[in-house]
C-alpha cells in the first residue's frame, strides 16, 4: 500500500512511529471514534491500496469499521495509530480532493506514548467491550500490509 503524509507534518515525525522494518500493521484492537480526539494528534497518513488484492482487503476493513462504528488500533514503537474508515470520523483529518481518483483509503492518525499507555491500560482492566481485541473483517489475523 502507499502511505501519504497529510498536512504539514514532517516525514521524519511519521517515521518515528513507523520504520522501514514495519511491513505489516497489526490492527490488534478496536475502539470508539471519540477516543481518537482524546490526545494531541502527532501526524496523519492516508493509506491507499496499490493493487486489486489490497483494494479488496481495504474494502473489508472499511466495511467492518464503518458497520461497527469503530476505529482500528495499531500499537507502535512510539505510540498508537488509530485506523479510520472514510466518513465523518476521518474527514476532519483527511478528505480527498474532488479530482482524486482514490475512493478506497484508510486514514491513520498517530498519537503519542501517553495515548498508547492509556489505551493499553483500558484493555488490560476492562476485558471485553468497546476496546476489545477480536477478529477483524473476516480474517484470522488482523495484519494489514504496509
Secondary structure, DSSP 4 states (H G I P E B T S, - for coil): -EEEEETT--HHHHHTTS-TT--EEE--EEEEGGGGGGS-EEEEEEEE-SSHHHHHHHHHHHHHHHHHTEEEEEEETTEEEEEEESSHHHHTT----TT----SEEEEEEE-HHHHHHHHHHHHHH-SSTT-----SS-SS-EEE-
